[in-house]
Amino acid sequence: MTGKADVTGTADMTGDSGFAARGAHPHIVVMGVAGCGKSTVGAAVAERLGAEFLDGDSLHPQSNIDKMASGTPLDDEDRAPWLAEIGGRFTASNSALVIACSALKRAYRDIIRTGDPSVVFVHLQGTREILNERMNARPGHFMPASLLDSQLSTLEPLQADEAGLELDIDQPVEKILDGVVAALEGLAEAAAGPFLANPKATQFNEDDSAVE
């Protein structure tokens, strides 16, 4: 099941999240359309968890990068080997790993899960206005803002049987990070271990006392 996190507590960027103490090695995909902050949030989550971080964009073959840079959306055939590579990185990892990847369709996420069925997806959501503003503030990035509508039309939100959570990007990164960590702790407890099964997650609406 997926959960929605709306975190309003004060963020604490220091301290152990609790995963290392239990010997857990979570595998996480921070997903969403271009401009949602996948790389920023993914790197912050990895730092908090003591995990390795990979930006999925760096795993695209040059042909995909050239196609997107020209303003042409990728099709499923273009994405398939890229998604398989991401799934393969989880397969090969015996430690905590966070990868930023758009993972827009359920079918794309299923390819990644072929590499590791325990992967948890963190979906960063925002309005088109915020996303467009952020994309236009990234000069030199190979993904032009003109492809945002294509990405939004392709996006399929997490379904009820997918382990993951959804977060609103219109809040400080520190609050988003607290929401991710709190939700992952809940998922790990529900699974009675380090993501060995597809756990059920409740709705994550954390108040100040819950975050503390």
C-alpha positions in Angstrom: 0.0 0.0 0.0 1.2 3.5 -0.5 1.0 6.3 2.0 1.0 10.1 1.7 3.3 12.0 4.0 2.6 15.6 5.1 5.3 16.4 7.5 5.0 19.6 9.6 7.6 18.9 12.3 11.0 20.5 12.7 13.7 18.6 10.7 16.7 17.1 12.4 19.5 16.5 9.9 21.6 14.7 12.5 21.4 11.4 14.3 20.9 7.8 13.3 17.7 6.9 11.4 17.5 3.5 13.1 18.2 1.4 10.0 21.9 0.9 10.7 21.2 -0.3 14.2 18.9 -3.0 12.8 21.3 -4.0 10.1 18.8 -3.0 7.5 20.0 -2.2 3.9 17.0 -0.5 2.2 16.9 -0.1 -1.5 15.0 3.1 -2.5 13.9 4.8 -5.7 13.1 8.5 -5.4 10.8 9.0 -8.4 8.7 11.7 -10.1 8.7 13.9 -13.2 11.5 16.2 -14.2 11.9 19.1 -11.8 10.5 17.4 -8.7 13.9 17.4 -7.0 14.7 13.6 -7.2 18.4 14.1 -7.2 18.4 16.6 -4.3 16.1 14.6 -2.1 17.6 11.3 -3.1 21.1 12.4 -2.1 19.8 13.8 1.2 18.0 10.5 2.0 21.1 8.6 1.2 23.2 10.7 3.5 20.7 10.3 6.3 20.6 6.5 5.9 24.3 6.1 5.3 23.5 4.8 1.8 25.1 5.0 -1.6 23.4 7.4 -4.0 23.1 7.2 -7.8 21.5 9.7 -10.1 19.5 7.6 -12.6 20.2 10.2 -15.3 23.8 9.2 -15.3 22.8 5.7 -16.3 21.1 6.8 -19.5 22.8 5.7 -22.7 24.0 8.6 -24.8 21.4 8.0 -27.4 18.6 8.7 -24.8 20.4 11.9 -23.6 20.7 13.1 -27.2 17.0 12.4 -27.9 15.8 14.2 -24.8 18.1 17.2 -25.4 16.5 17.6 -28.9 13.1 17.9 -27.2 11.9 14.4 -28.2 10.3 12.3 -25.4 11.7 8.8 -24.8 9.5 5.9 -25.7 9.2 2.6 -23.9 11.8 0.9 -26.1 14.3 3.7 -25.2 13.6 3.4 -21.5 13.7 -0.4 -21.2 17.5 -1.0 -21.1 17.9 2.1 -18.8 15.4 0.7 -16.3 16.9 -2.7 -16.5 20.3 -1.2 -15.6 18.8 0.5 -12.6 17.2 -2.7 -11.4 20.6 -4.4 -12.0 22.3 -1.9 -9.7 20.0 -3.0 -6.9 20.6 -6.7 -7.6 24.3 -6.1 -7.3 24.1 -4.1 -4.1 24.4 -5.7 -0.7 24.2 -2.4 1.1 21.8 0.5 1.4 21.2 2.2 -2.0 19.1 5.1 -3.2 18.6 5.8 -6.9 16.9 8.9 -8.4 14.8 7.7 -11.3 11.6 9.1 -12.9 9.9 5.6 -12.9 6.8 7.2 -14.3 4.8 4.1 -15.3 3.8 1.0 -13.3 5.5 -1.1 -16.0 8.7 0.8 -15.6 8.7 0.2 -11.8 8.0 -3.4 -12.5 11.2 -3.7 -14.6 13.1 -2.2 -11.7 11.5 -4.5 -9.2 12.6 -7.5 -11.4 16.1 -6.6 -10.1 14.9 -6.4 -6.5 11.3 -6.9 -5.4 12.0 -5.1 -2.1 12.6 -1.7 -3.6 10.5 1.1 -2.0 9.4 4.0 -4.2 9.3 7.6 -2.9 7.1 9.7 -5.2 7.8 13.4 -5.1 4.7 15.3 -6.3 4.1 18.9 -7.2 1.9 21.2 -9.3 2.8 21.9 -12.9 3.5 25.5 -12.0 6.1 24.6 -9.4 7.7 21.9 -11.6 7.9 24.2 -14.7 9.5 26.9 -12.5 12.1 24.5 -11.2 12.9 23.1 -14.7 13.4 26.6 -16.1 15.8 27.3 -13.2 18.2 24.4 -14.4 20.1 26.0 -17.3 22.2 23.5 -19.3 20.3 20.4 -18.1 19.6 18.0 -21.0 15.9 17.7 -20.1 14.1 20.8 -21.5 11.1 22.2 -19.8 9.1 21.6 -23.0 9.0 17.8 -22.1 7.2 18.4 -18.8 3.7 18.0 -20.2 4.8 14.7 -21.8 6.1 13.4 -18.5 3.0 14.5 -16.6 0.8 12.7 -19.2 2.9 9.5 -18.9 2.9 9.5 -15.1 1.1 6.7 -13.3 0.9 7.3 -9.5 1.9 4.5 -7.2 -0.8 1.8 -6.9 -2.1 0.2 -3.7 0.0 -2.9 -4.0 3.3 -1.0 -4.5 5.5 -0.4 -1.5 6.1 3.4 -1.3 4.9 6.8 -0.3 4.0 10.1 -1.9 5.2 13.5 -0.7 4.4 17.1 -1.7 7.5 19.0 -2.9 6.2 22.4 -1.9 8.0 22.3 1.5 11.6 22.5 2.6 13.8 19.6 1.8 14.4 19.0 5.5 10.7 18.3 6.0 10.5 16.1 3.0 13.5 14.1 4.3 11.9 13.7 7.7 8.7 12.4 6.0 10.7 9.9 4.0 12.7 8.5 7.0 9.6 8.3 9.2 7.6 6.5 6.5 10.5 4.1 5.8 10.8 3.3 9.5 7.1 2.4 9.5 7.4 0.2 6.4 10.4 -1.6 7.8 8.5 -2.3 11.1 5.5 -3.5 9.1 7.6 -5.9 7.1 9.3 -7.2 10.3 12.6 -6.8 8.7 14.7 -4.8 6.1 12.1 -4.8 3.3 11.9 -8.5 2.8 8.3 -8.3 1.6 6.0 -5.9 0.0 4.6 -4.3 3.3 1.4 -2.4 3.9 1.9 1.2 4.7 -0.6 3.4 6.5 -1.4 7.0 5.7 1.6 9.1 6.8 0.3 12.4 8.3 3.0 13.2 10.9 2.5 16.0 13.4 5.3 17.5 15.5 5.2 14.9 18.2 5.2 12.0 15.8 8.3 13.4 13.9 10.1 13.9 17.2 
